[in-house]
């Protein structure tokens, strides 16, 4: 269950449980055998990338332009799907965003990725990491 930013996980769970109970109340079988709502699997509040992420986004944009050229623009996608950014941003105070290769039908039975974009995304990520984290010279 993924929620929109500002929605309470507990409030949404209570609303779903109420809806199930109301639907069961007038059902011939379920009224005598009330369903139990069990919460397992993915549950998280919504996440919106804040202004504190701008230094990371700027560093990623610069890396993208160095790989793809001066006109390249970091794409922006708003979605209700799960990414780990939600957990880092909400629960660990780490502003987080996703970047990767071009793909289609992610996690679908016919998922596919453009192999050329994997190599290009790897170069962008390597530059980003080198600039964001710094480099140490290996001795020897």
C-alpha positions in Angstrom: 0.0 0.0 0.0 1.6 3.2 -1.1 0.1 6.5 0.0 0.2 10.1 -1.3 2.3 12.6 0.6 0.5 13.9 3.7 -1.7 10.8 4.1 -1.4 8.9 7.4 -0.6 5.2 7.1 -2.7 4.5 10.2 -5.7 6.5 9.0 -5.7 4.7 5.6 -5.4 1.3 7.2 -8.3 2.2 9.5 -10.4 3.4 6.5 -9.7 0.1 4.6 -10.6 -2.0 7.6 -13.8 0.0 8.0 -14.7 -0.5 4.4 -14.2 -4.2 4.6 -16.2 -4.5 7.8 -19.1 -2.5 6.2 -19.1 -4.6 3.1 -19.1 -7.8 5.2 -21.9 -6.6 7.5 -24.7 -7.2 4.9 -23.2 -10.2 3.2 -24.9 -13.5 3.9 -21.7 -15.4 4.7 -19.4 -12.7 5.8 -21.8 -11.2 8.3 -21.5 -14.5 10.3 -17.8 -14.9 9.5 -16.2 -11.5 9.6 -13.1 -11.2 7.5 -9.8 -10.4 9.3 -7.7 -7.7 7.6 -4.0 -8.7 7.9 -1.3 -6.1 7.1 1.9 -7.5 5.6 4.1 -6.5 2.8 4.8 -3.0 1.6 3.4 -0.1 3.6 4.8 3.4 3.4 3.8 7.0 3.5 4.3 9.2 0.4 7.5 11.1 -0.2 8.3 14.3 -2.0 11.8 15.3 -2.8 12.6 18.5 -0.9 14.8 21.5 -1.6 17.6 19.8 0.5 18.1 17.4 -2.4 19.2 20.2 -4.8 23.0 19.8 -4.3 22.7 16.1 -5.2 20.5 16.9 -8.2 22.9 19.6 -9.4 25.8 17.1 -9.1 23.8 14.5 -11.0 22.8 17.0 -13.7 26.5 18.0 -14.2 27.5 14.3 -14.5 24.7 13.7 -17.0 25.8 16.7 -19.2 29.4 15.5 -19.1 28.2 12.1 -20.5 25.4 13.1 -22.8 26.4 16.7 -23.8 25.6 20.2 -22.7 21.9 20.1 -23.7 21.1 17.0 -21.5 18.5 17.5 -18.9 17.9 15.3 -15.9 14.4 13.9 -16.5 11.8 14.3 -13.7 9.1 11.7 -13.1 6.3 11.9 -10.5 4.9 8.5 -9.7 3.0 6.5 -7.1 5.3 3.5 -7.5 7.7 2.4 -4.8 11.4 3.3 -4.8 13.9 3.1 -1.9 14.1 6.9 -2.0 10.9 6.9 0.0 12.5 5.1 2.9 15.8 7.1 2.9 13.9 10.4 2.6 11.2 9.7 5.2 12.9 7.6 7.8 16.6 8.4 7.6 16.6 12.1 6.6 18.6 11.4 3.5 17.3 13.3 0.4 17.1 10.7 -2.3 16.2 10.4 -5.9 16.5 7.7 -8.6 18.5 7.5 -11.8 19.0 4.7 -14.1 18.9 3.3 -17.6 15.9 3.4 -20.0 13.5 0.6 -19.4 10.0 -0.4 -20.0 7.4 -2.4 -18.1 9.5 -2.4 -15.0 8.8 -5.5 -12.8 6.4 -6.7 -15.4 6.6 -10.1 -17.1 8.0 -8.5 -20.2 10.4 -6.0 -18.5 13.1 -4.8 -20.8 16.1 -2.4 -20.5 18.1 -0.7 -23.3 21.6 -2.1 -22.9 23.2 1.0 -24.4 21.6 3.1 -21.8 22.9 0.8 -19.0 26.5 1.7 -20.1 25.6 5.4 -20.3 23.9 5.4 -16.9 26.9 3.6 -15.4 29.2 6.4 -16.7 26.8 9.1 -15.3 26.6 7.3 -11.9 30.4 6.8 -11.8 30.9 10.6 -12.3 28.3 11.4 -9.8 29.8 9.2 -7.1 33.3 10.5 -7.8 32.2 14.1 -7.4 29.8 13.6 -4.5 32.0 11.3 -2.5 35.4 12.4 -3.6 38.3 10.2 -4.7 41.2 8.7 -2.8 44.4 7.9 -4.6 45.5 4.3 -4.3 49.1 3.9 -3.3 51.2 1.1 -4.9 
